[in-house]
Amino acid sequence: MDIANTTQDQAWNGAEGQHWADHADQINAAVTGHLLEAAGVGPRDRLLDIGCGTGRSTRAAARLATEGEAVGLDLSAPMLDRATRYAKEDGLTNVRFTRGDAQVHPFPAGRFDVAISQFGVMFFADPVAAFANIRQALRPGGRLAFVCPQPAERCEWYQAPSEAFGATGRMPDEGMFALADPDLTAGILTAAGYQHVDIQPLTTSLFFGRDVSEAVAFFTGSGPARALLESGAVTEADVVAGLGTVLRRYADETGVRIPGRHWLVRAERGA
Ligand SMILES: C[S@@+](CC[C@H](N)C(=O)[O-])C[C@H]1O[C@@H](n2cnc3c(N)ncnc32)[C@H](O)[C@@H]1O
């Protein structure tokens, strides 16, 4: 298997990959409908989902592409194990998952009508090469649609847990905000050969648990929090107490949801 993004590959296959696999399927659920609508997924579409994680958006796309197919690609084996299991549990027969690095994966040329991604395209070491590789997987006239975060200061789901870490400052962002500047993103897509780039704001809340203790456990076990704990700058008790205080603000009887401002990006492959 060709892997160019080796650091990401290690991160998403180690403890972080397992942690996300255990929690990820619900987090971005509010984004999926907006993404699929922007992608205009139809019954006959062959769809590629980049950085599909546990496959919530891939499964939702497969339900729309009843006579087509949905293929999820991700670096993370733990995420893909979950994705495969959930799709089987849902009885979906037109969905499959592949492990690979979107930047260099040997996609069949012109295979897909549409490529989507829900927070899965910000982590490329060479974004122009990655988006060009995805473009060649699209048929002429094929579409690209993805959702990525706006700058960290507009994402309360990032600021709130950072605040809980107090004087130690923000959580490390690990590439999460690499496409936060829409001009930069438009330039990357244009350099990769796309046309008709359109970038719109999208405000949605992300879901972090059915109650405060579940949300606290999620953030305490995430890579950024673990890195801070390992650095010795904070104690686990401080982190748990700080997170509890902050996350209670976002809790109601249906769970803990924290808003954020994102970009909904669309582009076309062209001829
Ligand atoms: C923030 S998660 C989002 C997962 C999923 N789309 C969701 O909405 O829950 C980012 C995902 O992108 C994947 N990823 C990061 N870099 C990648 C690459 N170069 N090729 C394929 N997948 C990648 C990670 O393994 C991870 O599953």
The ligand as an SDF file (V2000), in Angstrom:
LIG
                    3D

 27 29  0  0  0  0  0  0  0  0999 V2000
  -11.7470   13.9630   11.8070 C   0  0  0  0  0  0  0  0  0  0  0  0
  -11.8180   12.3350   11.1420 S   0  0  0  0  0  0  0  0  0  0  0  0
  -13.3540   12.3880   10.2610 C   0  0  0  0  0  0  0  0  0  0  0  0
  -13.9190   11.0110   10.0150 C   0  0  0  0  0  0  0  0  0  0  0  0
  -15.3210   10.9510    9.3820 C   0  0  0  0  0  0  0  0  0  0  0  0
  -15.3570   11.5230    8.0550 N   0  0  0  0  0  0  0  0  0  0  0  0
  -16.3640   11.5840   10.2680 C   0  0  0  0  0  0  0  0  0  0  0  0
  -17.0070   12.5420    9.8560 O   0  0  0  0  0  0  0  0  0  0  0  0
  -16.5510   11.0780   11.3970 O   0  0  0  0  0  0  0  0  0  0  0  0
  -10.5990   12.3990    9.8480 C   0  0  0  0  0  0  0  0  0  0  0  0
  -10.4060   11.0750    9.1090 C   0  0  0  0  0  0  0  0  0  0  0  0
   -9.5450   11.3020    7.9810 O   0  0  0  0  0  0  0  0  0  0  0  0
   -8.6940   10.1810    7.8370 C   0  0  0  0  0  0  0  0  0  0  0  0
   -7.5130   10.6030    7.0560 N   0  0  0  0  0  0  0  0  0  0  0  0
   -6.5730   11.5290    7.4140 C   0  0  0  0  0  0  0  0  0  0  0  0
   -5.6610   11.6500    6.4310 N   0  0  0  0  0  0  0  0  0  0  0  0
   -6.0260   10.7950    5.4340 C   0  0  0  0  0  0  0  0  0  0  0  0
   -5.4720   10.4550    4.1580 C   0  0  0  0  0  0  0  0  0  0  0  0
   -4.3400   11.0220    3.7200 N   0  0  0  0  0  0  0  0  0  0  0  0
   -6.1180    9.5310    3.3950 N   0  0  0  0  0  0  0  0  0  0  0  0
   -7.2460    8.9210    3.8420 C   0  0  0  0  0  0  0  0  0  0  0  0
   -7.8160    9.1960    5.0400 N   0  0  0  0  0  0  0  0  0  0  0  0
   -7.2170   10.1220    5.8300 C   0  0  0  0  0  0  0  0  0  0  0  0
   -8.3920    9.7690    9.2620 C   0  0  0  0  0  0  0  0  0  0  0  0
   -7.9320    8.4350    9.3400 O   0  0  0  0  0  0  0  0  0  0  0  0
   -9.7420    9.9900    9.9400 C   0  0  0  0  0  0  0  0  0  0  0  0
  -10.5380    8.8170    9.9230 O   0  0  0  0  0  0  0  0  0  0  0  0
  1  2  1  0
  2  3  1  0
  2 10  1  0
  3  4  1  0
  4  5  1  0
  5  6  1  0
  5  7  1  0
  7  8  2  0
  7  9  1  0
 10 11  1  0
 11 12  1  0
 11 26  1  0
 12 13  1  0
 13 14  1  0
 13 24  1  0
 14 15  1  0
 14 23  1  0
 15 16  2  0
 16 17  1  0
 17 18  1  0
 17 23  2  0
 18 19  1  0
 18 20  2  0
 20 21  1  0
 21 22  2  0
 22 23  1  0
 24 25  1  0
 24 26  1  0
 26 27  1  0
M  CHG  2   2   1   9  -1
M  END
$$$$
